[in-house]
């Protein structure tokens, strides 16, 4: 009996070992995709990019293995912390040995993806990048393709005209002007500086008089600029503000900054990221995170199917944008919401109708 039981155990263990070896062999033979995010999913931009990826997944049935990694650099206070996050990402990539890396946003390029330029057996798809392909030497690389997150600056002038058309004579708030003097305000982040460089080079502002970019060094400085900006400017373009530190040395919450800014700014505000209105800004227009995710994943699938497809994949630019708005902020400023903008915002779930402002400093 003991011998029979022993033989049964041996047979069972042999079977299980065979199954495990087979599963590992099948898994290792699948093409591997590593998706690297600069930020975390609690950042609405990253969550929306992932929605774009999920949409693209529905159109592809290639049997492949995929792994996500989040560097979470929005919450890193200095370069050393970002470099540590980069080391962890590089270690994860090397352990996984992917065929294709999708790298989202600039930190993922600067600290990780560029180290794999022209590396044999691996290809890179970049997306949601505010800088240029040349910034990371991607323009001359033979294993890189991607899509830039170019802000829809030209559309800002169009949107301003739409707002002007809906302005009524009875509006008791600050009247919109035909040719607004405009300031771009942001935190000291590298992505905001890339946006500013793009604005500086942009030549088709139309009736908008773009003056300059101003960097707020901390939250107190940001508040000082907001309270006095109306003396020189009619329109403030609001960029990133997640890198603003408070008196305690900690980053101030995005919603606190957004809500305080909208509540206290006399000058009209337009955000250049779709999440600005989620945070509190009256009106925003930004590159579509869904497009960034869909295009990047689609290109990655094409490369997994045939690496030679890289030869036909040109670097491209964002073609879609998102309009977001807050009804309570429009009401506070006594401005009428243009129907076409309301429809656009509602269609993409970026119409924020009722939300009480939190108590902010």
matplotlib code that plots the C-alpha trace (Angstrom):
import matplotlib.pyplot as plt

x = [0.0, 2.8, 4.5, 1.3, 0.7, 4.3, 3.9, 0.6, 2.3, 5.2, 2.8, 0.8, 4.0, 5.3, 2.0, 2.0, 5.6, 4.8, 1.9, 4.0, 6.8, 4.4, 2.7, 6.0, 7.1, 3.9, 4.1, 7.8, 7.0, 4.4, 5.4, 5.8, 4.6, 5.8, 3.7, 5.5, 3.7, 5.4, 2.6, 0.0, -3.7, -4.8, -3.8, -6.8, -4.7, -3.0, -6.4, -7.8, -4.8, -5.5, -9.1, -7.7, -5.5, -8.5, -10.5, -7.6, -7.4, -10.9, -9.6, -6.6, -6.6, -2.9, -2.0, 0.6, 1.7, 1.5, 2.8, 2.1, 4.6, 4.0, 6.9, 4.6, 6.9, 4.3, 4.8, 8.6, 10.1, 13.5, 15.7, 17.1, 13.7, 12.9, 16.2, 15.4, 12.0, 13.8, 16.2, 13.2, 11.6, 14.7, 15.1, 11.5, 12.1, 15.3, 13.7, 10.7, 12.7, 9.9, 9.8, 8.1, 8.0, 5.3, 6.5, 4.0, 4.8, 8.2, 9.7, 9.4, 11.4, 14.0, 14.8, 14.1, 13.1, 15.9, 18.3, 16.9, 17.5, 18.8, 19.0, 18.7, 15.5, 13.5, 11.4, 10.0, 6.7, 6.5, 3.3, 1.9, 5.2, 5.3, 8.8, 10.0, 11.3, 14.7, 14.7, 15.2, 17.2, 14.2, 14.3, 17.4, 16.7, 15.9, 13.7, 11.5, 8.1, 5.4, 2.9, 3.5, 1.0, 1.0, -1.4, -4.2, -3.0, -4.6, -8.0, -7.8, -8.4, -11.4, -12.8, -12.4, -14.4, -17.2, -17.2, -17.4, -20.4, -22.3, -21.5, -24.6, -24.9, -26.5, -23.4, -22.4, -19.0, -15.7, -16.5, -14.5, -12.5, -11.9, -8.1, -7.1, -3.6, -2.6, -0.3, 0.6, 1.0, 2.4, 4.5, 8.2, 7.7, 9.6, 6.4, 5.1, 8.4, 8.0, 4.5, 5.9, 8.5, 5.8, 3.7, 6.7, 7.3, 3.6, 2.8, -1.0, -2.5, -5.1, -6.6, -5.1, -2.1, 0.2, 2.7, 4.8, 5.1, 5.4, 6.6, 5.2, 7.9, 5.5, 1.8, 2.2, 3.9, 1.1, -1.6, 0.2, 0.3, -3.4, -4.5, -2.7, -2.7, -5.9, -4.0, -2.0, -3.8, -7.3, -6.7, -4.7, -3.8, -3.3, -0.9, 0.4, 0.2, 0.9, 4.5, 3.6, 4.7, 3.0, 4.5, 5.0, 7.2, 4.6, 2.9, -0.5, -3.5, -4.5, -8.2, -7.2, -5.1, -7.7, -10.7, -8.8, -7.6, -11.0, -12.6, -10.0, -8.9, -10.5, -8.9, -10.6, -9.0, -8.6, -6.8, -4.6, -5.2, -8.6, -8.1, -7.9, -11.7, -12.0, -9.9, -12.0, -11.0, -14.1, -13.0, -10.3, -9.1, -6.4, -5.0, -7.0, -5.5, -7.7, -6.0, -2.6, -3.4, -5.1, -2.4, 0.4, -1.2, -2.1, 1.4, 2.8, 0.5, 1.7, 5.3, 4.6, 3.1, 6.0, 9.0, 9.7, 6.6, 8.8, 10.1, 6.7, 5.7, 6.4, 6.5, 3.0, 1.2, -2.0, -5.0, -7.9, -8.6, -11.0, -13.2, -14.0, -16.0, -17.6, -21.1, -20.7, -17.7, -19.6, -22.5, -20.2, -18.7, -22.2, -21.2, -23.4, -22.1, -22.1, -24.3, -21.7, -19.1, -21.6, -22.4, -18.8, -18.0, -21.0, -20.1, -16.7, -17.9, -16.1, -19.1, -19.0, -22.4, -22.7, -19.8, -19.4, -16.0, -14.0, -12.7, -9.3, -6.6]
y = [0.0, 2.4, 1.7, 2.3, 5.6, 6.6, 5.8, 7.8, 10.8, 10.5, 10.3, 13.4, 15.4, 14.5, 15.5, 18.9, 19.5, 18.8, 21.2, 23.9, 23.5, 23.5, 26.7, 28.4, 27.4, 28.7, 32.0, 32.5, 32.0, 34.8, 38.2, 40.5, 44.1, 46.3, 49.4, 52.1, 55.0, 58.1, 58.6, 56.6, 55.9, 58.3, 61.0, 61.3, 61.7, 58.3, 56.7, 58.1, 56.9, 53.4, 53.7, 54.4, 51.3, 49.2, 50.4, 49.5, 46.0, 45.3, 45.6, 43.2, 39.5, 38.8, 36.3, 38.2, 38.9, 42.4, 44.0, 47.5, 49.6, 53.0, 55.2, 57.7, 60.6, 63.3, 62.5, 62.5, 65.6, 65.7, 64.2, 61.6, 60.2, 60.1, 58.3, 55.7, 55.1, 54.8, 52.2, 50.1, 50.5, 49.5, 46.5, 45.4, 45.8, 43.8, 41.0, 40.9, 41.2, 42.6, 42.8, 46.2, 49.0, 51.6, 54.7, 57.3, 61.0, 62.7, 61.3, 57.7, 58.8, 60.9, 58.4, 55.0, 54.5, 56.4, 53.9, 51.3, 53.3, 51.0, 48.1, 44.8, 42.8, 45.6, 48.4, 51.6, 53.3, 56.7, 58.6, 61.6, 63.4, 67.2, 67.6, 66.8, 63.5, 65.2, 65.9, 62.2, 61.4, 59.4, 61.1, 59.2, 55.9, 52.8, 51.2, 54.0, 55.4, 57.3, 60.1, 63.5, 65.2, 68.5, 70.9, 72.2, 75.8, 76.8, 75.8, 78.2, 81.1, 79.3, 78.5, 82.1, 83.3, 80.8, 82.1, 85.7, 84.9, 83.6, 86.6, 88.6, 92.3, 91.5, 89.6, 91.3, 89.6, 90.8, 91.1, 89.1, 91.1, 90.7, 90.5, 89.3, 89.8, 86.3, 84.8, 81.1, 80.2, 76.9, 75.2, 74.5, 71.0, 69.9, 69.1, 72.7, 74.1, 71.9, 73.3, 76.8, 76.2, 75.1, 78.2, 80.5, 79.0, 78.9, 81.5, 81.2, 82.7, 84.7, 87.5, 86.2, 88.3, 85.8, 87.6, 85.1, 82.1, 82.7, 80.0, 79.9, 78.6, 77.5, 77.8, 81.2, 82.6, 81.1, 82.8, 86.2, 85.9, 85.0, 87.9, 90.5, 89.0, 90.9, 94.2, 93.2, 90.2, 89.4, 85.6, 83.1, 79.8, 77.4, 74.5, 72.1, 72.9, 69.6, 70.6, 73.5, 73.2, 74.7, 76.2, 72.8, 71.7, 69.2, 69.3, 71.1, 69.0, 69.6, 70.2, 72.8, 74.7, 74.5, 75.5, 78.3, 79.6, 79.7, 81.3, 84.1, 84.9, 88.0, 87.2, 84.5, 81.1, 78.4, 75.2, 73.5, 70.0, 68.2, 67.5, 71.2, 71.5, 68.4, 70.2, 73.4, 75.5, 76.9, 75.7, 73.5, 72.2, 69.6, 66.7, 63.5, 61.0, 58.3, 58.9, 58.7, 55.3, 53.9, 55.0, 53.7, 50.3, 49.9, 50.5, 48.2, 45.4, 46.0, 45.7, 42.5, 41.0, 42.1, 44.1, 45.3, 47.5, 50.0, 51.1, 52.4, 54.1, 57.8, 60.0, 61.6, 64.3, 64.4, 65.0, 64.8, 67.0, 67.1, 70.0, 70.1, 72.7, 73.4, 74.7, 76.2, 78.2, 79.6, 80.5, 82.3, 84.4, 85.0, 83.5, 81.4, 78.0, 77.6, 74.7, 73.2, 73.1, 71.7, 68.9, 68.2, 68.0, 65.9, 63.4, 62.7, 62.8, 66.1, 68.2, 69.0, 70.3, 70.3, 70.3, 72.5, 74.1, 72.7, 75.1, 76.1, 78.4]
z = [0.0, 0.9, -2.4, -4.3, -2.6, -3.3, -6.9, -7.1, -5.5, -8.0, -10.9, -9.7, -9.1, -12.5, -14.1, -12.3, -13.2, -16.8, -16.8, -15.2, -17.7, -20.6, -19.2, -18.8, -22.3, -23.8, -21.8, -22.8, -26.5, -26.5, -27.7, -24.7, -24.3, -21.5, -20.8, -18.9, -17.4, -15.9, -13.5, -11.5, -12.3, -9.6, -12.1, -14.4, -17.5, -16.9, -16.2, -19.4, -21.4, -20.1, -21.3, -24.7, -24.5, -23.4, -26.4, -28.8, -27.2, -28.5, -32.1, -31.7, -31.0, -31.0, -28.3, -26.3, -22.8, -21.3, -18.2, -16.8, -14.7, -13.1, -12.1, -10.2, -10.8, -10.2, -6.5, -6.6, -5.1, -6.8, -9.5, -7.1, -6.4, -10.1, -10.9, -8.2, -9.9, -13.2, -11.8, -10.6, -14.1, -15.9, -13.6, -14.3, -18.1, -18.1, -16.0, -18.3, -21.5, -23.7, -27.4, -27.3, -24.8, -24.8, -22.8, -21.8, -20.9, -20.8, -17.6, -19.0, -22.0, -20.2, -17.4, -19.0, -22.6, -24.2, -22.8, -25.1, -28.3, -31.1, -28.7, -30.7, -30.1, -28.5, -30.0, -28.4, -28.9, -27.2, -26.5, -24.5, -25.0, -24.7, -25.9, -29.5, -30.8, -31.2, -27.5, -26.7, -30.0, -31.2, -34.6, -35.7, -33.9, -36.0, -33.3, -32.2, -33.3, -31.5, -31.1, -29.6, -27.2, -29.0, -27.3, -29.5, -29.3, -32.6, -31.3, -28.3, -30.6, -32.1, -28.7, -27.5, -30.5, -29.6, -26.0, -27.3, -29.4, -26.4, -24.2, -23.4, -22.7, -19.4, -18.2, -14.9, -14.7, -16.4, -20.1, -22.5, -25.0, -28.7, -28.6, -25.1, -23.8, -22.7, -20.1, -19.9, -16.2, -14.9, -12.2, -12.7, -14.2, -17.3, -19.2, -18.7, -20.0, -23.1, -23.6, -23.1, -25.8, -28.2, -27.5, -28.0, -31.5, -32.5, -35.1, -35.6, -32.5, -34.5, -32.4, -29.1, -28.1, -26.5, -24.3, -22.3, -20.0, -16.3, -13.9, -10.3, -8.0, -5.3, -4.3, -2.6, -5.7, -7.8, -5.7, -6.0, -9.7, -10.0, -7.7, -9.8, -13.3, -14.4, -14.2, -17.4, -18.9, -20.0, -20.4, -18.5, -20.0, -17.1, -17.5, -14.9, -11.2, -9.5, -8.7, -6.5, -2.9, 0.1, 3.2, 4.6, 1.7, 0.4, -3.0, -2.8, -4.0, -7.6, -6.8, -4.1, -6.6, -9.4, -7.3, -5.5, -8.9, -10.5, -7.5, -7.1, -10.7, -12.2, -15.6, -17.6, -17.4, -20.0, -19.1, -21.7, -20.2, -20.1, -16.4, -15.5, -15.5, -13.4, -10.8, -10.9, -14.0, -15.9, -19.4, -20.8, -24.1, -24.3, -26.3, -26.1, -23.7, -25.3, -28.7, -27.1, -25.6, -28.7, -31.2, -29.0, -28.3, -32.0, -33.1, -30.5, -31.8, -35.3, -34.2, -32.2, -35.3, -37.5, -36.2, -39.8, -39.6, -37.8, -41.2, -42.2, -39.0, -39.1, -35.9, -35.6, -33.7, -31.7, -34.0, -31.4, -28.5, -25.5, -24.4, -20.7, -18.7, -15.4, -15.3, -11.7, -12.8, -15.9, -13.7, -11.2, -14.0, -15.5, -18.8, -21.0, -22.0, -25.8, -26.8, -29.1, -26.3, -23.8, -26.3, -26.9, -23.2, -22.4, -25.2, -23.6, -19.9, -19.3, -18.4, -14.6, -13.6, -9.8, -7.3, -4.3, -4.0, -1.1, 1.5, 0.3, 1.6]

ax = plt.figure().add_subplot(projection="3d")
ax.plot(x, y, z, "-o")
ax.set_aspect("equal")
plt.show()
